[in-house]
């Protein structure tokens, strides 16, 4: 029995959904089991989320222009992206296919959408601004001072951190699980440290100003460009229209039909086979009930962990930046924003606080580096494994034989690129390229999800939210292109 879905790819085999208890090897799923076993992919996404936007672009814009007229862009972006993440993950849960493989089912077929999607992801993130910014933080930790703009040593620290990402994945048994555990530690430490520092140094009035700015609709402040706002919108939460590149972790976690398809193991793990094509479930009473259970777990993971963490991850650094501007009487620049807060707090409260702020910044940026670098490799591996029988034969059914060599090639390429521009400039480029995805992938999702088994299909209002993603993020990308080639469409 098969379920036809789209074009140019094999029909989906049909079998029963697994139970959550079967996947997570527990007797029942209660609150403790949800935290211990079910939560995970959202943490990987959140580790990326609390990064370039939260430590660089959000604080840079708030530090230069204040909260009013900027904060609402952050909240709207986070809401739209969380809805979008759920829709991307819906497809993964229902078919076991990662989004980059699913795009190949949309007319005219995989020969257009799969290679184009891989190129867009790599083109968006190969600039490596997150890596270069993390290198600046490590340099400041080592030398006790922020680096000069022209100093090359921070870029070499960035390369070293890329190598560390390679080692983390290489020594993993199951790559997704290693990323989850790393992000449990980093995201937990980041949020706890930010709360502690903010409570100590940020007055209540500044907290209220930040919260009010987040929920008050207002015109953008005079002087800010739509390109700057677009970068902030694109890298608030995750990566706007390109968020799908992380949602494949639900397959590796075993959510829904992902359990039937397989996962990428590390070099220390057992050799595993990842099916080239997905599977789905029959529309019967038992599977309808199981689908509702899996969907509830997805909603907990996305709204309870990702959305809440993304909003806190933007609020806490931005109010800290606002306080740093108040203390110093200066505003951050594109060159010094990765270490600006640490420098101001160090001058005001001493070297211990300086180093604490630097450690927070490095953890924030490294968690982003870990997730983005691995995801570029993962997306390319999944695409190649699904579409090339010749490659599957060459690697003898073991995707690791492609994954790790490609990771080394990409490491070298990013290492070259990060020596070419200021870190924040690279990040702004990546963020606006992420908005490009909003012009394409919401419509591809509508096509795919409308053809899933009936219990898994979205409700009509879900399609409206996807169109809003297209309009909101797409506007910023169109403006970015107009600004890049001539004059922006909108100025404030």
C-alpha positions in Angstrom: 0.0 0.0 0.0 1.3 3.4 -0.9 0.3 7.1 -0.7 1.0 9.3 -3.7 2.4 12.7 -2.9 3.6 15.2 -5.4 5.8 14.5 -8.4 9.3 13.1 -9.3 9.6 11.1 -6.1 8.5 7.6 -5.1 5.1 7.2 -3.5 5.2 7.0 0.3 5.0 3.5 1.8 2.1 3.2 4.3 2.5 1.7 7.8 1.3 2.5 11.3 2.6 5.4 13.3 4.8 4.3 16.3 3.7 5.2 19.8 5.8 7.8 21.7 6.4 5.1 24.3 7.9 2.8 21.6 10.1 5.6 20.3 11.4 6.9 23.6 11.5 3.4 25.3 9.4 4.3 28.3 6.2 2.9 29.8 4.3 6.2 29.8 4.7 9.8 28.7 4.3 12.2 31.6 5.8 15.6 32.3 9.2 14.1 33.3 9.4 12.0 30.2 8.5 15.0 28.0 11.4 17.0 29.4 13.8 14.1 29.4 13.0 12.5 26.1 10.6 14.4 23.9 12.0 17.9 24.1 15.1 18.2 21.9 14.8 19.5 18.4 13.4 22.8 19.7 16.6 23.2 21.8 18.8 22.8 18.7 16.7 25.4 17.0 16.8 27.6 20.1 20.6 27.2 20.3 20.8 28.7 16.8 18.1 31.2 17.6 19.8 32.7 20.6 22.7 33.9 18.6 23.4 36.3 15.7 20.0 38.1 16.1 19.9 38.1 19.9 23.5 39.0 20.7 24.3 41.1 17.6 21.5 42.5 15.5 18.9 43.0 18.3 21.2 44.8 20.7 22.8 46.7 17.8 19.4 48.1 16.7 18.1 48.7 20.2 21.5 50.3 21.2 21.3 52.7 18.3 17.6 53.4 18.1 15.8 52.3 21.3 13.0 49.8 21.8 10.0 51.7 20.5 9.4 50.8 16.8 11.9 48.0 16.9 10.6 45.6 19.6 7.3 44.8 17.9 9.2 43.6 14.8 10.9 41.1 17.1 7.6 39.7 18.6 5.8 39.5 15.2 8.8 37.7 13.7 9.0 35.2 16.6 5.2 34.4 16.4 5.2 34.0 12.6 8.4 31.8 12.7 7.0 29.5 15.4 3.9 28.9 13.3 6.1 28.3 10.3 8.3 25.8 12.3 5.2 23.8 13.3 4.1 23.6 9.6 7.6 22.5 8.5 7.7 19.9 11.3 4.2 18.7 10.5 5.5 17.3 7.2 8.5 15.6 8.9 6.2 13.9 11.5 3.7 12.8 8.8 6.3 11.4 6.3 9.7 11.0 8.0 11.2 13.0 5.2 13.2 16.1 6.0 12.0 19.3 4.3 14.8 19.4 1.7 13.7 16.0 0.5 10.0 16.9 0.6 10.6 20.0 -1.7 11.5 17.5 -4.4 7.9 16.4 -4.6 6.7 19.9 -5.6 6.2 20.5 -9.3 8.3 20.7 -11.5 10.2 18.2 -9.3 13.4 17.5 -7.4 15.8 18.5 -10.1 14.8 22.1 -9.5 13.9 22.4 -5.8 16.4 20.1 -4.1 19.7 21.5 -5.5 18.2 25.1 -5.4 17.3 24.7 -1.7 20.8 23.3 -0.8 22.4 26.2 -2.6 20.1 28.8 -0.9 21.0 27.4 2.6 24.7 27.3 1.9 24.7 30.7 0.2 22.8 32.2 3.1 25.1 30.9 5.8 28.5 30.3 4.3 29.4 33.9 5.1 30.1 32.7 8.6 29.3 35.9 10.5 28.2 33.9 13.6 31.6 32.2 13.6 33.6 35.4 13.1 31.7 37.0 15.9 32.3 34.1 18.3 36.0 34.4 17.4 36.0 38.0 18.5 34.6 37.0 21.9 37.2 34.3 22.4 40.0 36.8 21.5 38.7 39.2 24.1 38.6 36.4 26.7 42.2 35.4 25.9 43.6 39.0 25.7 41.3 40.9 28.1 40.5 43.5 25.5 38.3 43.7 22.4 40.1 43.2 19.1 40.8 45.9 16.6 38.6 45.7 13.4 41.6 44.8 11.2 43.0 42.1 13.6 43.1 38.7 12.0 43.6 36.6 15.2 39.8 36.5 16.0 39.2 35.0 12.6 41.6 32.2 13.4 39.8 31.6 16.7 36.6 31.3 14.6 38.3 28.6 12.5 39.2 26.8 15.7 35.6 26.8 16.9 34.5 25.4 13.5 37.0 22.5 14.1 35.4 22.1 17.6 32.0 21.6 15.9 33.5 18.9 13.7 34.9 17.1 16.7 31.6 17.3 18.6 29.8 15.6 15.7 32.6 13.1 15.1 32.6 11.9 18.6 28.9 11.6 18.8 27.0 8.3 18.7 23.9 10.0 17.4 24.5 13.5 16.1 21.1 15.0 16.9 21.4 13.7 20.5 24.8 15.2 20.9 23.5 18.6 19.7 20.6 18.4 22.1 22.8 17.7 25.1 25.2 20.5 24.1 22.3 22.9 23.8 20.7 21.8 27.1 24.0 22.9 28.7 24.6 26.1 26.6 21.0 27.4 26.4 20.4 26.7 30.1 23.6 28.5 31.1 23.0 31.4 28.7 19.4 32.1 30.0 20.3 31.7 33.6 23.4 33.9 33.3 21.5 36.5 31.4 18.7 36.6 34.0 21.2 36.9 36.8 23.2 39.7 35.2 20.1 41.6 34.1 18.7 41.4 37.6 21.9 42.7 39.0 22.6 45.6 36.7 19.4 46.5 34.8 17.0 48.8 36.7 13.3 48.0 36.7 12.5 50.9 34.5 14.7 49.5 31.8 13.0 46.1 32.0 9.6 47.8 31.6 10.9 49.9 28.7 12.0 46.7 26.9 8.8 44.8 27.6 6.7 47.9 26.5 8.7 48.2 23.3 8.1 44.6 22.5 4.3 44.9 22.7 3.7 48.5 21.5 3.1 48.9 17.7 4.9 52.0 16.5 6.5 53.4 13.4 10.2 52.4 13.0 12.5 55.1 14.5 13.9 57.8 12.3 17.3 56.8 10.7 16.8 53.0 10.8 16.7 51.4 7.4 14.4 48.6 6.2 17.5 46.5 5.5 18.5 46.8 9.2 15.0 45.9 10.3 14.9 43.1 7.8 18.1 41.6 9.2 16.6 41.9 12.7 13.3 40.2 11.6 15.2 37.5 9.7 17.4 36.5 12.6 14.9 37.0 15.4 13.9 33.5 16.6 15.7 31.5 13.9 16.1 32.3 10.1 12.6 33.3 8.9 11.9 31.5 5.6 14.9 29.1 6.0 13.8 27.7 9.4 13.1 24.4 7.6 16.8 23.6 7.5 16.7 22.7 11.2 13.3 20.9 11.4 14.8 17.7 10.0 16.0 17.0 13.6 12.5 15.7 14.3 13.2 12.8 12.0 16.4 12.0 13.9 14.6 12.4 17.2 12.2 9.7 16.0 9.1 11.9 16.1 6.2 10.3 14.2 7.2 8.6 11.0 10.7 9.8 11.5 11.1 6.7 13.6 10.5 4.6 10.5 13.0 6.4 8.3 16.2 6.5 10.3 18.8 9.0 11.6 22.4 10.2 11.1 24.8 8.6 13.5 28.2 9.9 14.5 31.5 8.1 14.0 31.2 6.4 17.4 27.6 5.3 16.7 26.3 2.2 14.9 26.1 2.3 11.2 22.6 3.3 10.3 20.6 3.4 7.1 18.4 6.4 6.3 15.6 5.6 3.9 15.8 7.5 0.6 12.1 8.0 0.6 9.6 8.6 3.4 6.7 6.6 4.8 3.3 7.7 6.1 0.3 6.3 8.0 -3.2 5.1 7.1 -6.3 7.2 8.0 -7.8 5.0 10.6 -8.9 5.5 14.2 -5.8 4.2 15.8 -3.4 6.3 13.7 -5.6 9.4 14.1 -5.2 9.1 17.9 -1.5 8.6 17.6 -1.1 11.6 15.3 -2.9 13.8 17.8 -0.4 12.7 20.5 2.6 13.4 18.3 1.2 16.7 17.3 0.7 17.7 21.0 4.3 16.8 21.7 5.4 19.0 18.7 3.3 21.9 20.1 4.9 21.6 23.5 8.4 21.5 22.0 7.8 24.5 19.7 5.6 26.8 21.7 6.7 25.9 25.2 10.4 25.8 24.6 11.3 27.5 21.3 8.9 30.5 21.3 9.3 31.3 25.0 13.1 30.8 24.8 13.3 32.9 21.6 11.5 35.9 23.2 13.5 35.7 26.4 16.7 35.2 24.3 16.0 38.5 22.6 14.6 40.5 25.5 17.4 39.7 28.0 20.4 40.8 25.8 18.6 43.9 24.4 17.8 45.3 27.8 21.3 44.6 28.9 22.5 46.5 25.8 20.2 49.4 26.6 21.6 49.6 30.1 25.2 49.5 28.7 24.3 52.5 26.4 22.9 54.4 29.4 26.0 53.6 31.5 28.6 54.5 28.8 26.8 57.3 27.0 28.0 55.7 23.8 26.2 53.6 21.1 27.5 50.3 19.7 28.8 50.1 16.2 28.8 47.3 13.7 32.5 46.7 14.4 32.3 46.5 18.2 28.9 45.1 19.0 30.1 41.5 19.8 32.1 42.8 22.8 30.4 46.2 23.5 28.4 45.1 26.5 31.3 43.2 28.1 33.5 46.3 27.7 31.0 48.7 29.3 30.1 46.3 32.2 33.8 45.7 32.8 34.5 49.4 33.1 31.5 49.9 35.5 31.7 46.7 37.6 35.1 45.3 37.2 36.9 42.5 35.4 34.9 39.6 36.8 31.7 41.0 35.2 33.7 41.8 32.0 34.7 38.1 31.6 31.3 36.8 32.6 29.7 38.9 29.8 32.3 37.7 27.4 31.6 34.0 28.3 27.9 34.6 27.8 28.5 36.1 24.4 30.8 33.3 23.3 28.3 30.6 24.4 25.5 32.4 22.6 27.5 32.7 19.3 29.0 29.2 19.6 25.6 27.6 20.0 24.6 29.3 16.8 27.8 28.2 15.1 27.3 24.6 16.2 23.7 24.4 14.9 24.2 26.3 11.6 27.4 24.6 10.5 26.0 21.2 11.2 22.7 22.0 9.6 24.4 23.0 6.3 26.1 19.6 6.2 23.0 17.8 7.3 20.8 19.4 4.6 23.3 18.6 1.8 23.7 15.0 3.1 19.9 14.4 3.2 19.5 15.9 -0.2 22.3 13.8 -1.8 21.2 10.6 0.0 17.6 10.9 -1.2 18.2 11.9 -4.8 21.3 10.0 -5.9 21.2 6.2 -6.1 24.8 6.4 -7.3 25.9 8.1 -4.2 24.0 5.6 -2.0 25.9 2.8 -3.7 29.2 4.7 -3.4 28.8 5.2 0.4 27.4 1.7 0.7 24.2 3.0 2.4 26.2 4.8 5.2 25.5 8.6 4.9 28.5 9.3 7.2 30.8 8.6 4.3 29.4 11.7 2.7 28.6 13.8 5.8 32.1 14.1 7.3 34.1 14.7 4.1 31.6 17.4 3.1 31.9 19.0 6.5 35.7 19.3 6.1 35.2 20.9 2.7 32.6 23.4 4.1 34.9 24.2 7.0 37.6 25.3 4.7 35.2 27.4 2.6 33.8 29.2 5.6 37.3 29.8 7.0 38.2 31.6 3.8 35.0 33.7 3.7 35.2 35.0 7.3 38.4 36.8 6.5 36.6 39.0 4.0 34.3 41.3 6.0 33.2 42.6 9.4 31.3 39.9 11.3 28.1 42.0 11.7 28.1 42.8 8.0 28.3 39.0 7.3 25.4 38.4 9.7 23.2 41.0 8.1 23.8 39.5 4.7 22.8 36.0 6.0 19.7 37.3 7.8 18.4 39.1 4.7 19.1 36.0 2.6 17.0 34.0 5.1 14.1 36.3 4.2 14.4 35.1 0.6 13.2 31.7 1.8 9.9 33.4 2.8 9.2 34.1 -0.8 9.4 30.5 -1.8 8.9 27.9 1.0 5.5 28.8 2.5 3.9 28.0 -0.8 5.9 24.7 -1.2 4.7 23.8 2.3 1.1 24.5 1.4 1.4 22.1 -1.5 2.9 19.3 0.5 0.9 19.6 3.7 -2.4 19.8 1.8 -1.6 16.3 0.4 -0.8 14.6 3.6 -3.1 11.9 5.1 -6.3 13.7 6.2 -5.6 13.7 10.0 -2.3 15.4 9.4 -3.5 18.2 7.1 -3.5 21.8 8.3 -6.6 23.8 9.1 -7.5 26.6 6.7 -6.2 29.4 9.0 -2.7 27.7 9.0 -2.5 28.6 5.3 -3.3 32.2 6.2 -0.4 32.3 8.6 2.0 31.0 5.9 0.8 33.8 3.6 1.6 36.3 6.4 5.1 34.8 6.6 5.5 35.4 2.9 4.2 39.0 3.1 6.2 40.0 6.3 9.6 38.5 5.5 9.3 38.8 1.8 8.8 42.6 2.0 12.1 42.9 3.9 13.9 40.8 1.3 12.6 42.8 -1.7 13.7 46.0 0.1 17.1 44.5 0.8 17.6 43.7 -3.0 16.4 47.2 -3.9 18.8 48.7 -1.4 21.6 46.5 -2.6 21.3 47.5 -6.3 20.2 51.1 -5.8 17.8 52.9 -3.5 15.7 51.1 -0.8 11.9 51.0 -1.4 11.3 52.3 2.1 13.3 54.7 4.4 12.3 56.0 7.8 
